[in-house]
């Protein structure tokens, strides 16, 4: 079950590849009142403490497949972020996050096909304290 908050409290962990910590990942729920096709997602801006990653950097995992923002936007109708499915956001950060409490601040950008282009994208902001367990 998803939490009400956009940034989910569960699922925050460091990413280990070939024995090396290469970044961290966390879960976010769809902030809009309906799902969105991958081509309508315009990225996620991530801030953790003093670190900042522009919206084009984090990777997205939807339905078990990982995408860069370019791949997600090129997916057309093949990928859909459903209301009841959290997206896994993976952020490259050598060494990952230290165990303990961290201040997360994100902004998700999503296009809505029925809103004029000059008012796009819709920005969804969320902040939350999350805990990384060793």
N, C-alpha and C positions, 0 to 999 in steps of 0.2 A: 504494500500500500504506500502511496506517495504522501509525503507530508505537505501541509498547506504552503510552507515556505518554498520559494523557487529553488534556493540552494538546499539540497537535501543533507541532513545531518549524517546519514549513513553513506558509506562508499567513499569516504575521503581516505586516500592511501597513496603511498609513494609507488612509483612504477620501477620495477627492476627488470632490466634486460641484460642477459648474459652476465649475471652477477653484479651488475653496476646499476646504481640508482640514477635514472635518466630524467626523472620528472615526477609529477604527481597527477592524480586524477580525482574527479569528484562528480557527483550526479546533480543534474538540474531537471526540474520538471518544466513542461511546456507552459510559458507564462500567459499565452493568449487563451481565449475562450474556445478555441478549436485548434486542431493540429495544423501542421504546415508541411508542404513539400520541401525537399532539400534545396531546390532552386530558389526558394523564397527566404532562406536563412542567410543573413548577411554577417554572421560571425558573433563572437562573444569576447568582450573586453574583460580581462581578468586582472584584479589587483589583490595581492596578498602582502600585507605589511607594506614595506617600501618597494616591492617588486611589481612591475606592470608588464603585461603582455597585450599587445594590440590585437584587435579582433580577428585578424587574419592568421595568427600564430597557432592557437589551440586546435587540436584535432577533435573531431566529433565521432562518437560511436553510436549508431542507431541500428537496432535490430541485429546487433552482433557484428556489424561491419564498420571498420574505421575509415574516416574520410578526412582529407584536408578540406579547407573551406572551398577551394577551387573545384575539387572533386564533388563536393556536396552540391554546389551551385550548377555543375554540369550534369547532375543526375536527372534533371527534368522531373518526370513523374515516377521514377524508379524508387525513390527513397521518400518516406513520409515519417515525420515526427508526430507520433500519436499522443493524445492527451494523457493516456494512462501509462506511457512508457517514459522513464527518465532517459535523458541523453547523458552519455558518459563523456565528460570533457577531459582531455589529456593535455597537460601543459608541459612543454619541455623545460626542465630546470635541473641541470646537473647537481646531484646530491640530494634532490628532493626537498621536502619540508622537514624541519626538525620536529620530533615528537612534542606535543603540547597543543595549546590553544592558539589559533590564528584568526585574524580578521580577514574575511573574504569579502570582496566587493566586485560585483559583476554587472555588465550591461549587455543584454542580448538584443541583437538587431534583427528584426523580421519584417519582410515586406508583405503587405496585404494586397491582393490583386484588385480589390474593389475600392482602394483609396488612391486618389490622384498621386502621381509620381512625385510632385513637388513636396508632398507631405510624408515622404518615405525616407528611411525605414521607420517603423515603430520601434521605440527603444524601451526595454523593460529592465529596470534597475533593481538590484537586490543586494543586501548586505547581511552578513551573518558571521557569528563566531563559530568555528568548527574545530574539532579536535583530531589531531593526527596521533595515532597510537603506534608505538615502535613495533 
